[in-house]
Amino acid sequence: MRTAKQPPQQALSSQCFRLTARGRACVALVEAERETLGSLSRYLHDVLAMCGTGIWFQHLQQFMPPRSLEESLKSLMALGLVEGFDQPELPLDAPQAAAA
């Protein structure tokens, strides 16, 4: 029986993904070239780093094969390193209107 709530597979393609606080800490450790116990595979780390402040699934798909990308995102979400959202929020690196 599944206890973790995961979005349906089709929902991933309409979501944006960004690092959680735990994910930012993980990236900082790896980029500081420190040895970490149970570190991520290079592929998972690449997906994690690309999520940064926010990236849409379609943008990630340009660099990663769809099936392995979906599996990687599910794994990173299960670890609490990445969160997905489908709200009308834009990633922080997206062009935004100037604040008044």
C-alpha positions as a printed NumPy array, in Angstrom:
array([[  0.   ,   0.   ,   0.   ],
       [  1.321,   3.425,  -0.97 ],
       [  1.612,   5.927,   1.832],
       [  3.441,   8.748,   0.051],
       [  1.233,  11.059,  -1.918],
       [  2.694,  11.438,  -5.396],
       [  1.25 ,  13.375,  -8.311],
       [ -0.001,  11.314, -11.26 ],
       [  2.536,  10.762, -14.011],
       [  0.708,  13.069, -16.422],
       [  0.713,  15.863, -13.846],
       [  4.513,  16.016, -13.921],
       [  4.503,  17.358, -17.466],
       [  2.444,  20.373, -16.449],
       [  4.449,  21.233, -13.342],
       [  7.342,  23.438, -12.446],
       [  9.986,  22.072, -10.101],
       [ 12.206,  23.842,  -7.604],
       [ 14.604,  22.915,  -4.84 ],
       [ 13.432,  22.619,  -1.282],
       [ 15.652,  23.84 ,   1.568],
       [ 16.931,  20.278,   1.885],
       [ 17.659,  20.179,  -1.859],
       [ 19.587,  23.472,  -1.715],
       [ 21.683,  22.062,   1.139],
       [ 22.419,  18.916,  -0.88 ],
       [ 23.554,  20.94 ,  -3.919],
       [ 25.717,  23.168,  -1.709],
       [ 27.468,  20.126,  -0.21 ],
       [ 28.213,  18.579,  -3.599],
       [ 29.358,  21.85 ,  -5.154],
       [ 31.663,  22.443,  -2.172],
       [ 33.316,  19.129,  -3.198],
       [ 32.788,  17.591,   0.218],
       [ 32.431,  13.857,   0.544],
       [ 28.872,  12.942,   1.433],
       [ 27.538,   9.619,   2.568],
       [ 24.811,   8.306,   0.299],
       [ 25.315,  11.01 ,  -2.303],
       [ 23.18 ,  11.105,  -5.433],
       [ 24.162,   9.701,  -8.797],
       [ 25.598,  12.26 , -11.206],
       [ 22.393,  12.104, -13.26 ],
       [ 20.164,  12.768, -10.228],
       [ 22.468,  15.574,  -9.126],
       [ 22.224,  17.153, -12.591],
       [ 18.414,  17.054, -12.473],
       [ 18.503,  18.44 ,  -8.938],
       [ 20.856,  21.284,  -9.87 ],
       [ 18.786,  22.175, -12.941],
       [ 15.685,  22.59 , -10.776],
       [ 17.378,  25.434,  -8.904],
       [ 14.906,  28.243,  -8.266],
       [ 12.393,  26.77 , -10.68 ],
       [ 12.198,  25.11 , -14.067],
       [  9.301,  23.735, -16.076],
       [  9.137,  20.054, -16.987],
       [  9.207,  20.963, -20.693],
       [ 12.536,  22.762, -20.226],
       [ 14.031,  19.812, -18.374],
       [ 12.827,  17.531, -21.172],
       [ 15.134,  19.349, -23.607],
       [ 18.132,  17.926, -21.738],
       [ 16.883,  14.632, -20.306],
       [ 15.065,  11.595, -21.737],
       [ 11.38 ,  11.783, -20.666],
       [ 11.091,   8.441, -18.884],
       [ 14.265,   8.761, -16.836],
       [ 13.41 ,  12.409, -16.125],
       [ 10.033,  11.429, -14.676],
       [ 11.626,   8.698, -12.563],
       [ 14.333,  11.088, -11.366],
       [ 11.83 ,  13.789, -10.413],
       [  9.714,  11.263,  -8.526],
       [ 12.803,  10.056,  -6.654],
       [ 13.927,  13.594,  -5.801],
       [ 10.421,  14.498,  -4.605],
       [ 10.271,  11.343,  -2.475],
       [ 13.59 ,  12.354,  -0.891],
       [ 12.215,  15.822,  -0.192],
       [ 14.867,  17.536,  -2.327],
       [ 12.534,  18.928,  -5.001],
       [  8.959,  20.131,  -4.927],
       [  6.589,  20.384,  -7.853],
       [  3.906,  22.98 ,  -8.245],
       [  1.368,  23.705, -10.94 ],
       [  0.145,  27.05 ,  -9.68 ],
       [  0.429,  30.053, -11.965],
       [  3.738,  30.912, -10.265],
       [  6.717,  31.564, -12.466],
       [ 10.206,  30.329, -11.745],
       [ 12.395,  33.052, -10.243],
       [ 14.536,  33.236, -13.385],
       [ 11.525,  33.881, -15.642],
       [ 10.908,  37.423, -16.896],
       [  8.558,  39.244, -14.589],
       [  6.776,  42.583, -14.704],
       [  8.428,  45.296, -12.624],
       [  6.949,  45.64 ,  -9.152],
       [  5.076,  48.862,  -8.521]])
